[in-house]
Amino acid sequence: MLKKLVSTLPKAELHMHIEGSLEPEMMFRLAQRNQIELPYPDVDSIRRAYQFDCLQDFLDLYYQGMSVLQTEQDYHDLAWAYLQKCHEQNVVHTEIFFDPQGHTCRGVTFETVMNGLCAALDKAGNELGITHRLIMCFLRHLEEDDAFSTLEMSEPWRERITGIGLDSSELGHPPSKFKRVFERAADMGFRRVAHAGEEGPPEYVQEALELLKVHRVDHGNRSLESRNLVERLAASRMPMTVCPQSNLRLAVVKDMRDHPIRDMLNAGLNASIHSDDPAYFGGYINENFYALIDAIDLTSNEIMQLVKNGFKSSFLPREDIQRHLAAVDTVMDKIL
């Protein structure tokens, strides 16, 4: 019953890296199309490589997978495959991360990436009724000057890019490293989010709030280690985009039964559920909910709260948010 509820409810996905939706079959197909030599002879060997247990091993594979993305058609196909999955799983609004630095450093133009992604997003809006926002992330293991250059590249696409984010290797790269570029992005009118408190300590979350002035915290699990920080996050209703399958695969939690999502809700945190890099972590948004149902007996009330938090935390206009919340209530009434 609860899994049927999850699959039927309309949902918003706010934490999903489009490059992280590159399934092994597509990686192999695009490598053949673009004559890219991979260190894997077939799809099964790629799938075996997707078995990792730490963030750095994942990132090494993640960036290697990017190498097959070369043309506008590649980016279109990648995004369209994810958007079809959204349609299957009743995701009606998605706010997609993309990592331009992972492409421009290989000689792929910013325009190529944007043309491909936007073509698929517009098609999904017209054919599937899925709304979207694009969030351009900076790779935190690179220098801030590189982020400034990427921000300049984005200016012609200002109407298509809603926000900026911060991702990649967290430890050793605190949010304070990107204070100036986030200030510039704020002046340009971008919404701001940042990965913080996944591997990094609670202090990284505090820096994201105080120095980057983020509108959402991505992950944020380690916030629970600081009572003062939890009280601050709860009082401000700061959105926190939580990714259970990612947390398990990257050893943020050792067992899904130890996942802190219920502790977050009980502490009054504005948490919601998302898939992060679904091709690599073993599931899209529904599978993340299913894993919590199986592991911690997530309740129907908790499911409804998490789904509603997703819409409330989105960058949609208020009237659209209210419309989606009403749709959630309608589905809940019908099923329960």
N, C-alpha and C positions, 0 to 999 in steps of 0.2 A: 504493500500500500504506500509506504513512504517513498520508495523509489519511483513508483508511478507518479506520486505527487511531484517529485523533483522533475521528472521528465516532462510533465504537463505544464508546470508553471512557466510563464514568461520570465526571462532572466536578462540581466545586464552583465556583460563580462568587461572588467576594468583593468585586468592585469594579465595580458597575453602578448608575448613577443612573437610577431609574425614569423620571424626566422626560426622560432622554436616550434613552429607547426610543420616543419619540413619532415615529412614521413620518409622512412627508408626507401620506399618504392619511388617516391618522387625524386629523392636525392639521386638515386641510380639512373632514373630516366633522364633527368636534366643533365647529369654528367655525360651520358651518351649523346644527348642532343647537342651539347656544347663542346664535345670532344675534350672533356676534363678527365684526367687520369686520377682516380681515387685509389687509395691503398686497400680497397675491398673488391674482390672479384665478383660479388653478387649481392643481392638484396639481403640474404640471410646473414652474410658476414657483416653487413652494415648494422643489421638489427642486433647482432651480438655485441657490436661495439657500443650500442646504446646502453649497455649495462655498466654503470659506473657508480661510485659511492662518495664522491666529493665534488665540490663546486668547480675546482680547477680542472679536473678530468673532464667534467661536463663542458666547460667553456672551451677547452682545447678541441673537442669534437664539434661543438657548436660553430666555432669559427671556421673549422675545416669544411663543415657542411655548407657554409655560406659560399664557398668557392664555386659551386655549381650554378649560382644565380648570376646571370650575365646580361640578359636582355629584358626589355619591357615585357615580353611574353612570359618569361620565367617568373617575374614578380607578379604578374597577373595570375598565372596559374597557381602560384603558392597561396596568394590571398584568396582566390576563388575557392580553392579546396577547403580552406579554413571556414570561409563564409557558408559554404554548403553544409559543413559540419554544424555551424551555428544554427542553420535552419532546421537540421535534423534534431537538434537538442533544445530547440525553442529559445535560443538566445536572440532576442529581438533588438538589442542594442549592444554594440561592442566598441571599446575604446582601445585601439591597437597600438602597441609599442613597435617602433622600428628603429634600427641601429644604422644610420647612414654612414658612420665612420667605418663600419665593418665592410662597406661596399666601395666607398670612394677611395679607400686606401688600396684597393685592387684595380683602380682605374675605371670602375663603373661610375657613371655620372649621377649626380643627385637627381637630375631630370629623368634619367632612365628608371630609377627606383620609384619616383613619384608617379610617373606616367603609368607604370604597370600596376602599382597598388591602387591608384585612384580609379583606373578603369574597372578593376574588379569591385571596388567599393561602390562605385556608381551603379554597376550592373546589379549588385546585391540589393541596393536600395530600390531599383526599378522592378526587379523580378521577384525578390524575396521579401521585400518590405523591411529589411534590416537597416537601421540607422547606425551611424558610426561617428567616431572622432579619431583623429590620428595624433599620436604623441611621439615626438622625436626624442630619442634618448641619447645622452652622451655616455661614452665608454669611460668609466672612471679610472681605468688603468692607464689611460692616455693623459696628456697634459691639458690644462685649462685652455691654453692657447689654441690647441686643436679644436676644442669645443667652440671657441669663439669663431674659428673659421667655418665650422659646420653651421653655426647660427647664421652667419652671413649668407651661406649658400641657401638657407631656407627662406630668405626674405621674399623671393618671387612667388613662393608658395604659401605666403602668410594666411591666405583665406582657406587653405586646405589643412593646415596644421594647427590644432587647438592648443597643444601644450608641449612642454619639454619634460624630460625625465632624466634619471641617473641610474645606470645599471652596470653590470660586469663585476669584476672582483672587488669585494667590499673591503676586506681587511687591508689596512695600510693606505686606504684611499678615502678619508673621511669626507663628509659633505662640505666641510669648510674649504676644501681644495677647489671647489667650484662656485664659491660665493659670488665672485664678480660676474661670471657669465650668467648666473641665475638672476642677478640684479639687472643685467642688461635685458634678459628675456622678459622680466617683469615689466620693464619700461616699454617693451614692444607689445605688451598685452597678452603674452602667453600665460596659460595656466601652468602650474608647476607641481610636479610629483617627484619622488625620489625613493629608490630602494634604500632601506635603512633598518638596522636591527634584525637582519637575517643571520649573517655571520658576525656582523659588527656589534659592538656593545650598545647599551641604552644611550650612551653619550652621542652616538651617531644619529639616533632619532632626535635627540634634543637639538643637535646642530641642524638637522634638516628643518626642524620647526623654526628655530631662531635665526639661522643664517640664510637658508634657502627660502624660507617662508612658503613652504609647500602647502598645497591644498589637499594632498593625500599622502599618506605614508604607505609605501609598498612593502609588504611583509610586516615588519615591526614586532615579530614574535618576542624578541628579547626585551621589549619594553616592560614585560611583566616582572623583570628583575628589579625594577625601580618603582617603589610605591608612589613617590612624588610624580614620576612621569606618567604612571597609569592614571592618577587623579587628574593630571593636566589634560591628557588625551580624552578622558571621559567627559570632563567638564566642557571641553571645546567641541565635542562630537567629531573629532578629527577622523576622517575615513581611513580605514586600514584594510588593504587588499591582501587577503591571506590565501596561500596556495598549498593545501595539505599534501598532495602527492609530491610536489616539489620539495616540501619540507622533509618528507620521508626519504626520497631518493638522494637528497644532498646531505642527509644525516643531521638536519636541524633537529629532528626528533628521531629516536631510535626505533620507535614502534608507533603505529598510528593510534594505538590506545593511549599514548602519552600526548597526543596533540592538544595544544592549549586552547582550542577555539572556544570550548565551553567556559573556560576560565576567563577568556576575553569578554564574552557576552555577560557573564555574571559580574564582571568588574565594570560594566557599563560602557565598554569600548564599542565603537561603531565599525565592527568588523564585517567583512563580506567574503565570499568564496569565489576563487578564480583558478585558472589552470596553468598560468605561467608559461611553460614550454611543453605543451601537451604531447607532442610527438616523442619527446625525450623522456617524459616523466610518467608515461603510461596512462594518460587519460585526459579527456576534455572536461568541461565544467561539470557535466552530470556525473562523470566517474569520480570527481573529487567529492561531490556530495555523497555518492554511494559509499565511498571508502569510509567516510565519517559515520554514516548510518551503520555500517557493519562493525566498525571499531568501537564507537562510543555511544551507540544507540541514540544518535541525533533524533530529536523529537520533531513533530510536525510544527510546533510553535517556534522552535529554533530554526527550522528550515525556512519558515515564513519570514522570520526576523532577518535572517541572513540574505534572503532574496530581496526583501524590501530595502535593506541597507545598501545593496548593490545599486538599485535605482536611485536612492536618495544621495548616494555618493558620486553619481555620474555628473558629467558636465552638460547634461541636457537642460533645456529651459524648464522652469518650474511647472508649467502647465503640462509638459510631456511627462515629467516625473509623476505628477498626480494621476495622469491617465494610466500609466503603467501600474501604479500602486492599486488603482481600482481594479485593473485586470487581474492582478494577483489575488485580491480579495474574492473576485468572482470565481476563479478557479478553485480556491480553497473551499468556498461554500459548496461547490458542485461535488468535489471529491470527498470532503470530510463531513 
